[in-house]
């Protein structure tokens, strides 16, 4: 699957586990999309939100399969939350235009 070309403007990492955690999306350069890359062996479920109160469950999150990348449009969101169904995995969030 081909991903849209983006000009990266910032990166962040997020350790996802069975408890929802979130990270601020790097907003330098006014990004419009994020590439969420799952660097680990578990499915991660992600959700964008407008505050650091955003949390996610597997039932409502968008799945990011192990060792794969998902593209999300940011809109007015400034945070990304993630959770797994067991153990932990690391997500790399690459913001860009």
Phi and psi in radians as a Rosetta constraint file:
Dihedral C 1 N 2 CA 2 C 2 CIRCULARHARMONIC -1.540 0.35
Dihedral N 2 CA 2 C 2 N 3 CIRCULARHARMONIC 2.417 0.35
Dihedral C 2 N 3 CA 3 C 3 CIRCULARHARMONIC -1.764 0.35
Dihedral N 3 CA 3 C 3 N 4 CIRCULARHARMONIC 2.662 0.35
Dihedral C 3 N 4 CA 4 C 4 CIRCULARHARMONIC -1.132 0.35
Dihedral N 4 CA 4 C 4 N 5 CIRCULARHARMONIC 2.513 0.35
Dihedral C 4 N 5 CA 5 C 5 CIRCULARHARMONIC -1.233 0.35
Dihedral N 5 CA 5 C 5 N 6 CIRCULARHARMONIC 2.312 0.35
Dihedral C 5 N 6 CA 6 C 6 CIRCULARHARMONIC -2.244 0.35
Dihedral N 6 CA 6 C 6 N 7 CIRCULARHARMONIC 2.701 0.35
Dihedral C 6 N 7 CA 7 C 7 CIRCULARHARMONIC -1.690 0.35
Dihedral N 7 CA 7 C 7 N 8 CIRCULARHARMONIC 1.868 0.35
Dihedral C 7 N 8 CA 8 C 8 CIRCULARHARMONIC -1.052 0.35
Dihedral N 8 CA 8 C 8 N 9 CIRCULARHARMONIC 2.403 0.35
Dihedral C 8 N 9 CA 9 C 9 CIRCULARHARMONIC -2.116 0.35
Dihedral N 9 CA 9 C 9 N 10 CIRCULARHARMONIC -0.187 0.35
Dihedral C 9 N 10 CA 10 C 10 CIRCULARHARMONIC 3.094 0.35
Dihedral N 10 CA 10 C 10 N 11 CIRCULARHARMONIC 2.779 0.35
Dihedral C 10 N 11 CA 11 C 11 CIRCULARHARMONIC -2.382 0.35
Dihedral N 11 CA 11 C 11 N 12 CIRCULARHARMONIC 2.696 0.35
Dihedral C 11 N 12 CA 12 C 12 CIRCULARHARMONIC -2.578 0.35
Dihedral N 12 CA 12 C 12 N 13 CIRCULARHARMONIC 2.743 0.35
Dihedral C 12 N 13 CA 13 C 13 CIRCULARHARMONIC -2.008 0.35
Dihedral N 13 CA 13 C 13 N 14 CIRCULARHARMONIC 2.628 0.35
Dihedral C 13 N 14 CA 14 C 14 CIRCULARHARMONIC -2.451 0.35
Dihedral N 14 CA 14 C 14 N 15 CIRCULARHARMONIC 2.134 0.35
Dihedral C 14 N 15 CA 15 C 15 CIRCULARHARMONIC -1.485 0.35
Dihedral N 15 CA 15 C 15 N 16 CIRCULARHARMONIC 2.056 0.35
Dihedral C 15 N 16 CA 16 C 16 CIRCULARHARMONIC -1.830 0.35
Dihedral N 16 CA 16 C 16 N 17 CIRCULARHARMONIC 2.416 0.35
Dihedral C 16 N 17 CA 17 C 17 CIRCULARHARMONIC -2.489 0.35
Dihedral N 17 CA 17 C 17 N 18 CIRCULARHARMONIC -2.806 0.35
Dihedral C 17 N 18 CA 18 C 18 CIRCULARHARMONIC -1.291 0.35
Dihedral N 18 CA 18 C 18 N 19 CIRCULARHARMONIC -0.137 0.35
Dihedral C 18 N 19 CA 19 C 19 CIRCULARHARMONIC -1.915 0.35
Dihedral N 19 CA 19 C 19 N 20 CIRCULARHARMONIC 2.230 0.35
Dihedral C 19 N 20 CA 20 C 20 CIRCULARHARMONIC -0.995 0.35
Dihedral N 20 CA 20 C 20 N 21 CIRCULARHARMONIC 2.350 0.35
Dihedral C 20 N 21 CA 21 C 21 CIRCULARHARMONIC -2.327 0.35
Dihedral N 21 CA 21 C 21 N 22 CIRCULARHARMONIC 2.773 0.35
Dihedral C 21 N 22 CA 22 C 22 CIRCULARHARMONIC -2.426 0.35
Dihedral N 22 CA 22 C 22 N 23 CIRCULARHARMONIC 2.890 0.35
Dihedral C 22 N 23 CA 23 C 23 CIRCULARHARMONIC -2.509 0.35
Dihedral N 23 CA 23 C 23 N 24 CIRCULARHARMONIC 2.576 0.35
Dihedral C 23 N 24 CA 24 C 24 CIRCULARHARMONIC -1.235 0.35
Dihedral N 24 CA 24 C 24 N 25 CIRCULARHARMONIC 2.378 0.35
Dihedral C 24 N 25 CA 25 C 25 CIRCULARHARMONIC -1.292 0.35
Dihedral N 25 CA 25 C 25 N 26 CIRCULARHARMONIC 2.268 0.35
Dihedral C 25 N 26 CA 26 C 26 CIRCULARHARMONIC -1.104 0.35
Dihedral N 26 CA 26 C 26 N 27 CIRCULARHARMONIC 2.029 0.35
Dihedral C 26 N 27 CA 27 C 27 CIRCULARHARMONIC -1.753 0.35
Dihedral N 27 CA 27 C 27 N 28 CIRCULARHARMONIC 0.121 0.35
Dihedral C 27 N 28 CA 28 C 28 CIRCULARHARMONIC -1.021 0.35
Dihedral N 28 CA 28 C 28 N 29 CIRCULARHARMONIC 2.308 0.35
Dihedral C 28 N 29 CA 29 C 29 CIRCULARHARMONIC 1.411 0.35
Dihedral N 29 CA 29 C 29 N 30 CIRCULARHARMONIC 0.156 0.35
Dihedral C 29 N 30 CA 30 C 30 CIRCULARHARMONIC 0.898 0.35
Dihedral N 30 CA 30 C 30 N 31 CIRCULARHARMONIC 1.151 0.35
Dihedral C 30 N 31 CA 31 C 31 CIRCULARHARMONIC -1.170 0.35
Dihedral N 31 CA 31 C 31 N 32 CIRCULARHARMONIC 2.704 0.35
Dihedral C 31 N 32 CA 32 C 32 CIRCULARHARMONIC -1.998 0.35
Dihedral N 32 CA 32 C 32 N 33 CIRCULARHARMONIC -0.279 0.35
Dihedral C 32 N 33 CA 33 C 33 CIRCULARHARMONIC -2.452 0.35
Dihedral N 33 CA 33 C 33 N 34 CIRCULARHARMONIC 2.796 0.35
Dihedral C 33 N 34 CA 34 C 34 CIRCULARHARMONIC -2.248 0.35
Dihedral N 34 CA 34 C 34 N 35 CIRCULARHARMONIC 2.474 0.35
Dihedral C 34 N 35 CA 35 C 35 CIRCULARHARMONIC -1.725 0.35
Dihedral N 35 CA 35 C 35 N 36 CIRCULARHARMONIC 2.102 0.35
Dihedral C 35 N 36 CA 36 C 36 CIRCULARHARMONIC -1.838 0.35
Dihedral N 36 CA 36 C 36 N 37 CIRCULARHARMONIC 1.951 0.35
Dihedral C 36 N 37 CA 37 C 37 CIRCULARHARMONIC -1.874 0.35
Dihedral N 37 CA 37 C 37 N 38 CIRCULARHARMONIC 2.158 0.35
Dihedral C 37 N 38 CA 38 C 38 CIRCULARHARMONIC -1.549 0.35
Dihedral N 38 CA 38 C 38 N 39 CIRCULARHARMONIC 1.949 0.35
Dihedral C 38 N 39 CA 39 C 39 CIRCULARHARMONIC -1.545 0.35
Dihedral N 39 CA 39 C 39 N 40 CIRCULARHARMONIC 0.003 0.35
Dihedral C 39 N 40 CA 40 C 40 CIRCULARHARMONIC -2.110 0.35
Dihedral N 40 CA 40 C 40 N 41 CIRCULARHARMONIC -3.068 0.35
Dihedral C 40 N 41 CA 41 C 41 CIRCULARHARMONIC -1.557 0.35
Dihedral N 41 CA 41 C 41 N 42 CIRCULARHARMONIC 0.052 0.35
Dihedral C 41 N 42 CA 42 C 42 CIRCULARHARMONIC -1.995 0.35
Dihedral N 42 CA 42 C 42 N 43 CIRCULARHARMONIC 2.644 0.35
Dihedral C 42 N 43 CA 43 C 43 CIRCULARHARMONIC -1.185 0.35
Dihedral N 43 CA 43 C 43 N 44 CIRCULARHARMONIC 2.325 0.35
Dihedral C 43 N 44 CA 44 C 44 CIRCULARHARMONIC -1.939 0.35
Dihedral N 44 CA 44 C 44 N 45 CIRCULARHARMONIC 2.535 0.35
Dihedral C 44 N 45 CA 45 C 45 CIRCULARHARMONIC -1.981 0.35
Dihedral N 45 CA 45 C 45 N 46 CIRCULARHARMONIC 2.204 0.35
Dihedral C 45 N 46 CA 46 C 46 CIRCULARHARMONIC -2.121 0.35
Dihedral N 46 CA 46 C 46 N 47 CIRCULARHARMONIC 2.733 0.35
Dihedral C 46 N 47 CA 47 C 47 CIRCULARHARMONIC -2.639 0.35
Dihedral N 47 CA 47 C 47 N 48 CIRCULARHARMONIC 2.334 0.35
Dihedral C 47 N 48 CA 48 C 48 CIRCULARHARMONIC -1.490 0.35
Dihedral N 48 CA 48 C 48 N 49 CIRCULARHARMONIC 2.636 0.35
Dihedral C 48 N 49 CA 49 C 49 CIRCULARHARMONIC -2.674 0.35
Dihedral N 49 CA 49 C 49 N 50 CIRCULARHARMONIC 2.866 0.35
Dihedral C 49 N 50 CA 50 C 50 CIRCULARHARMONIC -1.621 0.35
Dihedral N 50 CA 50 C 50 N 51 CIRCULARHARMONIC 0.013 0.35
Dihedral C 50 N 51 CA 51 C 51 CIRCULARHARMONIC -2.628 0.35
Dihedral N 51 CA 51 C 51 N 52 CIRCULARHARMONIC 2.970 0.35
Dihedral C 51 N 52 CA 52 C 52 CIRCULARHARMONIC -1.316 0.35
Dihedral N 52 CA 52 C 52 N 53 CIRCULARHARMONIC 0.100 0.35
Dihedral C 52 N 53 CA 53 C 53 CIRCULARHARMONIC -1.550 0.35
Dihedral N 53 CA 53 C 53 N 54 CIRCULARHARMONIC -0.070 0.35
Dihedral C 53 N 54 CA 54 C 54 CIRCULARHARMONIC -1.118 0.35
Dihedral N 54 CA 54 C 54 N 55 CIRCULARHARMONIC 2.354 0.35
Dihedral C 54 N 55 CA 55 C 55 CIRCULARHARMONIC -2.435 0.35
Dihedral N 55 CA 55 C 55 N 56 CIRCULARHARMONIC 2.871 0.35
Dihedral C 55 N 56 CA 56 C 56 CIRCULARHARMONIC -2.469 0.35
Dihedral N 56 CA 56 C 56 N 57 CIRCULARHARMONIC 2.662 0.35
Dihedral C 56 N 57 CA 57 C 57 CIRCULARHARMONIC -2.157 0.35
Dihedral N 57 CA 57 C 57 N 58 CIRCULARHARMONIC 2.794 0.35
Dihedral C 57 N 58 CA 58 C 58 CIRCULARHARMONIC -0.998 0.35
Dihedral N 58 CA 58 C 58 N 59 CIRCULARHARMONIC -0.471 0.35
Dihedral C 58 N 59 CA 59 C 59 CIRCULARHARMONIC -1.192 0.35
Dihedral N 59 CA 59 C 59 N 60 CIRCULARHARMONIC -0.514 0.35
Dihedral C 59 N 60 CA 60 C 60 CIRCULARHARMONIC -2.001 0.35
Dihedral N 60 CA 60 C 60 N 61 CIRCULARHARMONIC -0.190 0.35
Dihedral C 60 N 61 CA 61 C 61 CIRCULARHARMONIC -1.423 0.35
Dihedral N 61 CA 61 C 61 N 62 CIRCULARHARMONIC 2.777 0.35
Dihedral C 61 N 62 CA 62 C 62 CIRCULARHARMONIC -1.479 0.35
Dihedral N 62 CA 62 C 62 N 63 CIRCULARHARMONIC 2.185 0.35
Dihedral C 62 N 63 CA 63 C 63 CIRCULARHARMONIC -1.288 0.35
Dihedral N 63 CA 63 C 63 N 64 CIRCULARHARMONIC 2.430 0.35
Dihedral C 63 N 64 CA 64 C 64 CIRCULARHARMONIC -2.082 0.35
Dihedral N 64 CA 64 C 64 N 65 CIRCULARHARMONIC 1.911 0.35
Dihedral C 64 N 65 CA 65 C 65 CIRCULARHARMONIC -1.145 0.35
Dihedral N 65 CA 65 C 65 N 66 CIRCULARHARMONIC 2.749 0.35
Dihedral C 65 N 66 CA 66 C 66 CIRCULARHARMONIC -0.966 0.35
Dihedral N 66 CA 66 C 66 N 67 CIRCULARHARMONIC 2.408 0.35
Dihedral C 66 N 67 CA 67 C 67 CIRCULARHARMONIC 0.978 0.35
Dihedral N 67 CA 67 C 67 N 68 CIRCULARHARMONIC 0.632 0.35
Dihedral C 67 N 68 CA 68 C 68 CIRCULARHARMONIC -2.365 0.35
Dihedral N 68 CA 68 C 68 N 69 CIRCULARHARMONIC 3.047 0.35
Dihedral C 68 N 69 CA 69 C 69 CIRCULARHARMONIC -2.203 0.35
Dihedral N 69 CA 69 C 69 N 70 CIRCULARHARMONIC 2.455 0.35
Dihedral C 69 N 70 CA 70 C 70 CIRCULARHARMONIC -2.146 0.35
Dihedral N 70 CA 70 C 70 N 71 CIRCULARHARMONIC 2.395 0.35
Dihedral C 70 N 71 CA 71 C 71 CIRCULARHARMONIC -1.764 0.35
Dihedral N 71 CA 71 C 71 N 72 CIRCULARHARMONIC 2.278 0.35
Dihedral C 71 N 72 CA 72 C 72 CIRCULARHARMONIC -2.229 0.35
Dihedral N 72 CA 72 C 72 N 73 CIRCULARHARMONIC 2.448 0.35
Dihedral C 72 N 73 CA 73 C 73 CIRCULARHARMONIC -1.493 0.35
Dihedral N 73 CA 73 C 73 N 74 CIRCULARHARMONIC 2.272 0.35
Dihedral C 73 N 74 CA 74 C 74 CIRCULARHARMONIC -1.298 0.35
Dihedral N 74 CA 74 C 74 N 75 CIRCULARHARMONIC -0.742 0.35
Dihedral C 74 N 75 CA 75 C 75 CIRCULARHARMONIC 1.070 0.35
Dihedral N 75 CA 75 C 75 N 76 CIRCULARHARMONIC -2.309 0.35
Dihedral C 75 N 76 CA 76 C 76 CIRCULARHARMONIC -1.632 0.35
Dihedral N 76 CA 76 C 76 N 77 CIRCULARHARMONIC 0.139 0.35
Dihedral C 76 N 77 CA 77 C 77 CIRCULARHARMONIC -1.341 0.35
Dihedral N 77 CA 77 C 77 N 78 CIRCULARHARMONIC 2.609 0.35
Dihedral C 77 N 78 CA 78 C 78 CIRCULARHARMONIC -2.229 0.35
Dihedral N 78 CA 78 C 78 N 79 CIRCULARHARMONIC -0.078 0.35
Dihedral C 78 N 79 CA 79 C 79 CIRCULARHARMONIC -2.355 0.35
Dihedral N 79 CA 79 C 79 N 80 CIRCULARHARMONIC 2.718 0.35
Dihedral C 79 N 80 CA 80 C 80 CIRCULARHARMONIC -2.251 0.35
Dihedral N 80 CA 80 C 80 N 81 CIRCULARHARMONIC 2.235 0.35
Dihedral C 80 N 81 CA 81 C 81 CIRCULARHARMONIC -1.882 0.35
Dihedral N 81 CA 81 C 81 N 82 CIRCULARHARMONIC 2.634 0.35
Dihedral C 81 N 82 CA 82 C 82 CIRCULARHARMONIC -2.544 0.35
Dihedral N 82 CA 82 C 82 N 83 CIRCULARHARMONIC 2.681 0.35
Dihedral C 82 N 83 CA 83 C 83 CIRCULARHARMONIC -2.645 0.35
Dihedral N 83 CA 83 C 83 N 84 CIRCULARHARMONIC 2.733 0.35
Dihedral C 83 N 84 CA 84 C 84 CIRCULARHARMONIC -2.151 0.35
Dihedral N 84 CA 84 C 84 N 85 CIRCULARHARMONIC 3.100 0.35
Dihedral C 84 N 85 CA 85 C 85 CIRCULARHARMONIC -1.784 0.35
Dihedral N 85 CA 85 C 85 N 86 CIRCULARHARMONIC 0.161 0.35
Dihedral C 85 N 86 CA 86 C 86 CIRCULARHARMONIC 3.009 0.35
Dihedral N 86 CA 86 C 86 N 87 CIRCULARHARMONIC 2.576 0.35
Dihedral C 86 N 87 CA 87 C 87 CIRCULARHARMONIC 0.911 0.35
Dihedral N 87 CA 87 C 87 N 88 CIRCULARHARMONIC -2.515 0.35
Dihedral C 87 N 88 CA 88 C 88 CIRCULARHARMONIC -2.566 0.35
Dihedral N 88 CA 88 C 88 N 89 CIRCULARHARMONIC 2.818 0.35
Dihedral C 88 N 89 CA 89 C 89 CIRCULARHARMONIC -2.564 0.35
Dihedral N 89 CA 89 C 89 N 90 CIRCULARHARMONIC 2.791 0.35
Dihedral C 89 N 90 CA 90 C 90 CIRCULARHARMONIC -1.915 0.35
Dihedral N 90 CA 90 C 90 N 91 CIRCULARHARMONIC 2.349 0.35
Dihedral C 90 N 91 CA 91 C 91 CIRCULARHARMONIC -1.909 0.35
Dihedral N 91 CA 91 C 91 N 92 CIRCULARHARMONIC 2.400 0.35
Dihedral C 91 N 92 CA 92 C 92 CIRCULARHARMONIC -1.825 0.35
Dihedral N 92 CA 92 C 92 N 93 CIRCULARHARMONIC 2.145 0.35
Dihedral C 92 N 93 CA 93 C 93 CIRCULARHARMONIC -1.839 0.35
Dihedral N 93 CA 93 C 93 N 94 CIRCULARHARMONIC 2.012 0.35
Dihedral C 93 N 94 CA 94 C 94 CIRCULARHARMONIC -1.950 0.35
Dihedral N 94 CA 94 C 94 N 95 CIRCULARHARMONIC 1.956 0.35
Dihedral C 94 N 95 CA 95 C 95 CIRCULARHARMONIC -1.555 0.35
Dihedral N 95 CA 95 C 95 N 96 CIRCULARHARMONIC 2.630 0.35
Dihedral C 95 N 96 CA 96 C 96 CIRCULARHARMONIC -2.988 0.35
Dihedral N 96 CA 96 C 96 N 97 CIRCULARHARMONIC 3.077 0.35
